[in-house]
Amino acid sequence: MAFALKYEKRDQNAAPNTLRNAGKIPAIFYGRKQVSTPITVSAKEFEKVWKKAGETAVINLQSGDDEVQALIKDVDRHPVFGNPRHADFYVFEKGQKLKIKIPLVFSGTSPAVKDLGAVLVKVMHDLEIEAAPKDLPQKLEVDISSLAAFGDNITAKAVKLPESVTLIASPDDIVASVYEPKEEVVEEAPVDLSAIEVQKKGKEEVPGEEGAAPADGAAPKKEEKKEEKK
């Protein structure tokens, strides 16, 4: 599926912020046999096309009678608001096959996850393939219902591709897998017994206090009572 987007050649003396304030995005298109050409596109129209086409659908860049076919190669976005500020388009040649990474979309239910409580790991999020521009898929589906036991995995060669698409990634690359969850063992720090202060039982007697033993260990003297004179 191809999308149309109108462009205008850009005056390189025009400040980028001035163009953005006018509702346009500075952009450029280039290719192996295409001279780099600075252009501007409508910010509103570009966002519509970008949302639907992504970076894997053909864009027909049109200006009057001129038209080039390209892919969105790169988009610079505002670091805070996320809106596109600049776009690169790669112009391909007719008959040229393209090597490109296609996003993976995971579907289905893994019995290992559902019934055994396994952990699903999505190792890859895109897959490199080769195809003619008109045959490029926008996404590739990965059915995880085959993951039934701990240790099961899905490799790149198991991902279904359209007939006109060739796998470039290694066939044995793991796309997704499931494994048995393990409880994390928390190791307790060893106790340093020498640092523990031993508490004495009972009240510590202080020499000189009533009832306390003298420091020399002698028995305490009894207080003599004086006779009252009658």
Secondary structure, 3 states (H helix, E strand, C coil): CEEEEEEEECCCCCCHHHHHHCCEEEEEEEECCEEEEEEEEEHHHHHHHHHHHCCCCEEEEEECCEEEEEEEEEEEECCCCCCEEEEEEEECCCCCCEEEEEEEEEECCCHHHHHHCCEEEECCCEEEEEECHHHCCCCEEEEHHHCCCCCCEEEHHHCCCCCCCEECCCCCCEEEEEECCCCCCCCCCCCCHHHCCCCCCCCCCCCCCCCCCCCCCCCCCCCCCCCCCC
